[in-house]
Each structure stands twice: as C-alpha cells, then as structure tokens.
Amino acid sequence: MSSQNIIIYKFAGLYQIFKELGADLTFNITFEDREDFLNERVKNLNNYIIISNKKYSHIRNQFVLDNLPINLFKLIEKINIEFLKLQFNSQSEVKVNNYTIDLNSREMLIKNTKLKLTEKEINTIIYLSKSENPVNVDELQENVWSYQSDIETHTVETHIYRLRKKILKTFNDNNFITSEKNGYQIK
C-alpha cells in the first residue's frame, strides 16, 4: 500500500479519471464531497494531498487544480512535486515542548507568536532538547560551537543568557532553558 494519499475533494470528474487509471498510479486515491468526512479521513493520515478545483482556505495540504485542461503526465509531475514539498516542510519542523522550531525560516513558534532565531540558537535548543540530563558548558562549546573545551571563553554563557532573554520577552517563558548545577537543560 502506498504511503502517498490523494483525496479528491468535490471534483468528481478528476476522481473518475484517476479511477480509470487505477493500477497505473502509485497513490492511494479517494473521493470526498463532504467536509466532515474529509476531516475524519485526514485525521489518521500523515502524507496526503487534497486536490480540488477551487481554493478552500481552511483546508491544509491542498493542491488547487483550476487551470484546465492539463496534460496527465504534467498533473502527475505536479502532484509528485507537491508530495516532495510536503516531505521537505515536515522535515523542517522540530517540536520542543509546546514550541515548534521551523528550521527553514529559523523561527520558534507557539500559536500565533513567532521569534526569529540565529542558527546557533536553533542548534543550541535542539542539542539541549535531545539531552536527558543537563548539558555543561564544555559539552556545548565542543558540540554546538566546535570549540575545544580547554579554551577559556564565555561564549556559551553569553549566548544562553541572550537566548533566554529573547524567549522571556517574546513568550514570557522563564523556564524554557533552565540552569542546573551540572549545566543547562530543556525539560
């Protein structure tokens, strides 16, 4: 069974074409004409595209096919490109606690609030979030900044201080990165 799912929404003519092609396509193809059924269907799907002939602003992963006629091979190529975009976007998001880190835009988000981050800040957050235990300054210097641990520097402390300040100012979250006796931690 293919992991790529196409849901044709309120576009019966296109569904009939895909149904006739059936075995020649590598997608799972279904048809929906009711929004409640559509919402129920996509609940358990990870890799899906909804194709319709007009834009529905409340529907995610939508591909609008409103420029007809279209060559069938071009259509399949466009669908494959949409699946690649979906895959790229899903790999660019990292969940850390209640926040989403968007690696492409270098933003930390929660609800409608966004915070721009530097690459080092993102790397620091991701490194800390993957550790079960507090991470000491030497380990961060070595693994995030690529400094040797015997060099005397306050780079890590300064960056963590500034990062915590930015997070506090934007999200009013004083406990995102905590200082423990053995280092820094995201719980």
Buried (B, 14 or more C-beta within 10 A) or exposed (E): EEEBBBBBBBBEEBBEEBEEEEEEBEBBBBBBEEEEBBEEBBEEBEBBBBBBBEEBEEBEBBBBBEEEEEEEEEBBEBBEEBBEEBEEEEEEEBEBEEBBBBBEEBBBBBEEEBBEBEEBBBBBBBBBBEBEEBBBBBBBBEBBBEBEEEEEEEBBEEBBEEBBEBBEEBBEBEEBBBEEEEBBBBE
